[in-house]
Amino acid sequence: MIKYRRIEKEEKEKVKTLINEVLGKIERKEFFMPYKEKDYEDMFNKSKYIIYGAYDEEKLVGTGSLKLDIKEEVKNYIDIESKKILKFSKYLVLEEYRNQGIMKTLEHELMKEAKALKYEYGVITVHPENEASKKVIKHLGAELVKTTYIDEYLREIYLVKL
């Protein structure tokens, strides 16, 4: 049975291994923006991120995170007045664990965290052709607000009221 919990800093290597394994097998590389070393450091900075994992026993099989306080980051892309806005990001699930509701459960766990922290809105970005991710996003009630380039990556930007 899959269990869900916050990922601790001591598990950083497990996260890197999962990311490398998932991204190494992805055919559509443009579906994911590349990870930089700073991303790994920031992921475990509790003032910047909340990161959750899906575990099969002790094996990390999926991740999802909340990037906190992103108003400045998104103001270039969407017009929103809220001061309490975060980003749902860094969702990855091992291929052999897909289609088991893991990403959807991670979304719901993170949604509870976001609401508990009194955030008003969540932003989700996705490649326009990533239908699996878009299905989960729409299940949350998120609405498409814009299609644009973020850096050089084409993305649909969704907004969900928390």
C-alpha positions as CSV (number, residue, x, y, z in Angstrom):
1,M,0.0,0.0,0.0
2,I,1.3,3.5,-0.9
3,K,1.8,5.9,2.0
4,Y,2.2,9.6,1.7
5,R,4.2,12.0,3.9
6,R,6.5,15.0,3.8
7,I,10.0,14.3,2.5
8,E,12.8,15.2,4.8
9,K,16.1,16.8,3.9
10,E,18.0,13.6,4.7
11,E,16.2,12.0,1.8
12,K,17.6,14.4,-0.8
13,E,19.5,11.6,-2.6
14,K,16.3,9.5,-2.9
15,V,14.6,12.5,-4.5
16,K,17.5,13.0,-7.0
17,T,17.5,9.3,-7.8
18,L,13.7,9.4,-8.5
19,I,14.0,12.5,-10.6
20,N,16.9,11.1,-12.7
21,E,15.1,7.8,-13.2
22,V,11.8,9.3,-14.2
23,L,13.3,12.0,-16.5
24,G,15.7,9.5,-18.0
25,K,12.8,7.4,-19.3
26,I,10.6,10.3,-20.5
27,E,10.2,10.4,-24.2
28,R,8.8,14.0,-24.3
29,K,11.6,15.8,-22.5
30,E,9.8,19.2,-23.1
31,F,7.1,18.1,-20.6
32,F,9.5,18.9,-17.8
33,M,11.6,22.0,-17.2
34,P,15.1,20.9,-16.3
35,Y,16.3,20.7,-12.7
36,K,19.3,22.8,-11.6
37,E,21.4,22.2,-8.5
38,K,19.8,25.2,-6.9
39,D,16.4,23.5,-7.3
40,Y,17.5,20.6,-5.2
41,E,18.7,22.9,-2.5
42,D,15.5,25.1,-2.6
43,M,13.3,22.0,-2.4
44,F,14.5,21.3,1.1
45,N,14.3,24.9,2.3
46,K,11.1,24.8,4.4
47,S,10.5,28.5,3.9
48,K,10.4,28.0,0.1
49,Y,8.9,24.5,-0.4
50,I,6.8,21.8,1.1
51,I,7.7,18.5,-0.6
52,Y,5.7,15.3,-0.3
53,G,6.5,11.8,-1.3
54,A,4.6,8.6,-2.2
55,Y,6.2,5.5,-0.7
56,D,5.9,1.8,-1.4
57,E,7.4,0.5,1.9
58,E,10.6,2.6,2.0
59,K,10.9,3.1,-1.7
60,L,10.1,6.7,-2.9
61,V,7.9,6.2,-6.0
62,G,6.5,9.7,-6.5
63,T,6.8,13.3,-5.4
64,G,4.9,16.6,-5.5
65,S,5.6,20.0,-3.9
66,L,4.3,23.4,-3.1
67,K,6.5,26.3,-3.9
68,L,5.5,29.0,-1.4
69,D,5.0,32.7,-1.9
70,I,5.3,33.0,-5.6
71,K,3.5,36.3,-6.2
72,E,6.6,38.0,-7.7
73,E,7.4,35.0,-9.9
74,V,3.9,34.8,-11.5
75,K,3.0,38.5,-11.8
76,N,4.8,38.6,-15.1
77,Y,2.4,35.9,-16.4
78,I,-0.9,36.4,-14.8
79,D,-2.7,39.4,-13.3
80,I,-3.8,38.5,-9.8
81,E,-4.1,40.6,-6.7
82,S,-3.8,37.9,-4.1
83,K,-0.8,38.1,-1.8
84,K,-1.1,34.4,-0.8
85,I,-0.3,32.4,-3.9
86,L,1.8,29.3,-4.3
87,K,2.7,26.9,-7.0
88,F,2.0,23.2,-7.2
89,S,5.1,21.7,-8.8
90,K,7.7,19.0,-9.2
91,Y,5.3,16.1,-9.8
92,L,7.0,12.9,-10.8
93,V,5.8,9.2,-10.5
94,L,7.8,6.2,-11.5
95,E,6.5,4.6,-14.7
96,E,5.5,1.3,-13.1
97,Y,3.4,3.2,-10.4
98,R,1.5,5.4,-12.8
99,N,-2.3,5.2,-13.3
100,Q,-2.8,4.3,-9.6
101,G,-4.0,7.7,-8.4
102,I,-0.6,8.7,-6.9
103,M,-0.4,12.1,-8.5
104,K,-4.0,12.8,-7.6
105,T,-3.4,11.8,-4.0
106,L,-0.3,14.0,-3.8
107,E,-2.3,16.9,-5.2
108,H,-5.0,16.4,-2.5
109,E,-2.4,16.1,0.3
110,L,-0.7,19.3,-0.8
111,M,-4.0,21.1,-1.3
112,K,-4.7,20.4,2.5
113,E,-1.3,21.8,3.4
114,A,-1.9,24.9,1.2
115,K,-5.3,25.6,2.8
116,A,-3.9,25.0,6.3
117,L,-1.3,27.7,5.6
118,K,-4.1,30.1,4.5
119,Y,-3.0,30.4,0.8
120,E,-5.7,31.8,-1.5
121,Y,-4.6,30.5,-4.9
122,G,-2.5,27.9,-6.4
123,V,-0.8,28.0,-9.8
124,I,0.0,25.0,-11.9
125,T,2.0,25.0,-15.1
126,V,2.0,22.2,-17.6
127,H,3.0,21.5,-21.2
128,P,0.0,21.9,-23.4
129,E,0.3,18.3,-24.7
130,N,0.7,16.6,-21.3
131,E,-2.8,15.2,-21.1
132,A,-2.2,13.0,-18.0
133,S,-1.1,15.9,-15.9
134,K,-3.9,18.1,-17.3
135,K,-6.5,15.5,-16.3
136,V,-5.4,15.7,-12.7
137,I,-5.2,19.5,-12.8
138,K,-8.7,19.8,-14.0
139,H,-9.9,17.3,-11.4
140,L,-8.8,19.9,-8.8
141,G,-11.0,22.5,-10.3
142,A,-8.1,24.5,-11.8
143,E,-8.9,26.8,-14.7
144,L,-6.7,27.6,-17.6
145,V,-5.8,31.3,-17.5
146,K,-3.0,31.6,-20.1
147,T,-0.7,29.8,-22.5
148,T,2.7,31.3,-22.7
149,Y,6.5,30.7,-22.7
150,I,8.1,30.5,-19.3
151,D,11.8,30.9,-20.1
152,E,11.9,29.0,-23.4
153,Y,9.3,26.4,-22.3
154,L,5.7,26.5,-23.7
155,R,3.3,26.1,-20.7
156,E,-0.3,26.4,-19.9
157,I,-0.9,28.2,-16.6
158,Y,-3.8,27.1,-14.5
159,L,-5.2,28.8,-11.4
160,V,-7.1,27.1,-8.6
161,K,-8.9,28.9,-5.8
162,L,-8.0,27.2,-2.5
